[in-house]
Amino acid sequence: MAGATVLHGSADHAGRFESKAATREPALVKWTILAVSLAFFAVFLLLPLVAVFVEAFRKGWDTYAAALVEPDAVAAIKLTLTAALISVPLNLVFGVAAAWAITKFEFRGKHLLITFIDLPFSVSPVVAGLIYVLVFGAQGWFGPWLSEHDVKIVFAVPGIVLATVFVTFPFVARELIPLMEAQGREEEEAAVVLGARGWQTFWHVTLPNVKWGLLYGVILCNARAMGEFGAVSVVSGHIRGLTNTMPLHVEILYNEYQFAAAFAVASVLALLALVTLVIKAWVERRAGGAGHD
Amino acid sequence: MTAARNRVLPGFGLSLGYTLVYLSLIVLIPLAAVFVKASSQGFEQFWAAVSAPSVVASYRLSFGASLLAAAINAVFGLMLAWALVRYSFPGKRLVDALVDLPFALPTAVAGIALTALYAPNGWVGQHLEPLGIKVAFTPLGVLVALIFIGLPFVVRTVQPILEDLDTEYEEAAVSLGANRWQAFRYVVFPTLMPALLTGFAMAFARAVGEYGSVIFIAGNIPMVSEITPLMIITKLEQYDYAGATAIAVVMLVFSFALLLLINGLQAWTAKRTGRER
């Protein structure tokens, strides 16, 4: 599933096609394709993005600022950062471990393992939340034991973190596996033969080779972690100031008809998405410039 | 394990062990909980939950709208990928970067933005209203949200294949007397086909499970604009865990089947184009 987001070095190829008669369409065809596809892009992608910022500032700067410094909003921002700060490093470590095992060694069941790692991408976010309710909820497997020991997971912060970890699970692994597969094992094997220890080999040989892919996976993982809505919504319980993340706070404000405030918080998330896209484009250009495909 | 032989690199046991434990704890065991919970209820109860009229109506909407959105994205996504690879135009880098917006923008943000646009008093909605077209709070709104969410899947699977395509084949086709359309139809398109199908299937799979961007614009009218993931939420809010689990099983079985199909399609793409997956 993640195939669509795997790092691919970007470079402009248009000249190659536009310079030859055989790969050029008649002008009318070219302009029609350009006009239709860009209009589609503008209506379905650009317009919603612009709408977020216009709606956010509709009632002026003061309303906008007030919506962001209000205690419930601050609590939501903190919880969102907490969830991302826990889940991204967890999935980063997992991604590196999984990619190391899968690309540097041969073992049976490798393809099955890769398919399993991909699973969270194909599960509906709502189902992702539900599974933790079934395991840790009051009627779940560990529910009675947890309530006996006064531990709250579902409808509390740990549940939100778990749901976030689940939906962002494959990002780093999916990025690293094809990259490390393409790098092969020779460089690492040479390092080990020359006397490097395992960690030294990873740190000085593997990591420099995959750093862009790693960064790429981490920023995509982070964007999803901060923006997840469906899975978190199921396990949150929507307790204001306690278990509301930013996307859930947006929903509550919106459902209370506080549109300007909802869009103000939403605009912060949209800004975050734009920063993600800028870093992403920058990494793609670096990867493209380095001549790596 | 035959891997033990000739192994120079260290860390096999540690990395594979950690991978398996973490995968089991976070993904496999919790997912198994759905099937265990579902099998603990009788078949009749299960069947009653998954075949209730409102649930069946939600399948029709979720699968129908997702298929339609994926088909629309396949057509326009191909055109957009083509424009991005083959033509130069001002703002191209910006357009290229923004294609990934649906991957980066939180779904709830997309949801309220689309609702604001397509509501009867919104920028787009107010122009459609006099024409008798209602988008927000109808199945059409669900379709719009699913188009938004699925577009990058098609563009990003087709684009790299188009970039790698050698111009020689088209030149050969032209020198053999083909016109531009024939060169596209019989030379370029067959090469793109597996990637296009993969993108279509990915957009479809994502759309079926999508929740955040849809629920705001859907209006969630029973029997009309309720999507399947919302039915799970509704059951949970009524503390009907068995019912929620039963519907989740239907969705999971479907997504696993699609995942296998997509893996197959990717293998086909790799074979057809000689690209690394």
Interface residues (C-beta under 8 A of the other chain):
Chain A: M1 G3 A4 T5 H8 S10 D12 H13 A14 G15 R16 F17 E18 K20 A21 A22 T23 R24 E25 P26 V29 K30 I33 L34 V36 S37 L38 F40 F41 V43 F44 L45 L46 L47 P48 L49 A51 V52 E55 V93 F94 A97 A98 W100 A101 I102 K104 F105 E106 F107 R108 L113 T115 F116 I117 D118 L119 P120 S122 V123 S124 P125 V126 V127 L130 I131 Y132 V133 L134 V135 G137 Q139 G140 W141 L162 V165 F166 F169 P178 E181 A182 R185 E188 E189 V192 V193 R197 G198 T201 F202 L220 A223 R224 M226 G227 E228 F229 G230 S233 V234 M246 P247 L248 V250 E251 Y254 F259 A262 F263 A266 L269 A270 L272 A273 L274 T276 L277 V278 K280 A281
Chain B: M1 T2 A3 R7 V8 L9 P10 G11 F12 L14 S15 L16 Y18 T19 L20 Y22 L23 I26 V27 L28 I29 P30 L31 A33 V34 K37 F76 M79 L80 W82 A83 V85 R86 Y87 S88 F89 K92 R93 V95 D96 A97 L98 V99 D100 L101 P102 F103 A104 L105 P106 T107 A108 V109 A110 I112 A113 L114 A116 L117 W123 V124 V144 I147 F148 L151 P152 F153 R156 T157 Q159 P160 E163 T167 E170 E171 A173 V174 S175 R180 A183 T198 G199 M202 A205 R206 V208 G209 E210 Y211 G212 F216 P229 L230 I232 I233 L236 Y241 A244 T245 A248 M251 L252 S255 F256 L258 L259 I262 N263 Q266 E276 R277
